[in-house]
Each structure stands twice: as C-alpha cells, then as structure tokens.
C-alpha cells in the first residue's frame, strides 16, 4: 500500500480496488457498506473489469 502511494495515480487507485475486492472475498456484499464497500454485484464486476483492463494494458506494454 505504501509503495502505491509513492507511485501514485492509477496504481494507487487500483491498489485500493484490489484491497476492496480482497475484503469482499471474505465479507461478501454488504447492503449497509460497513464490512464491504460493495453493496451490489454490478459494482464488484465493474471493479474486476477495471483491474483486468489495467493488467491487459500493462502486459501489452512489456
């Protein structure tokens, strides 16, 4: 997490998303947004797609 802060920008945001998805893996959906920031599966799908798109771009640049 600290390294993501140093790099900043998109990497910082994507690190936060990855951590939220990790929390979701253990806590599932939370209608009140207390244990998980995800209140519906569409939000989860959107964040997974966002991470996948970034990884695709990063790997293509290698």
C-alpha positions, 0 to 999 in steps of 0.5 A, a space after each residue: 500500500 505504501 509503495 502505491 502511494 509513492 507511485 501514485 495515480 492509477 496504481 494507487 487507485 487500483 491498489 485500493 480496488 484490489 484491497 476492496 475486492 480482497 475484503 469482499 472475498 471474505 465479507 461478501 456484499 454488504 447492503 449497509 457498506 460497513 464490512 464491504 464497500 460493495 453493496 451490489 454485484 454490478 459494482 464488484 464486476 465493474 471493479 474486476 473489469 477495471 483491474 483486468 483492463 489495467 493488467 491487459 494494458 500493462 502486459 501489452 506494454 512489456 
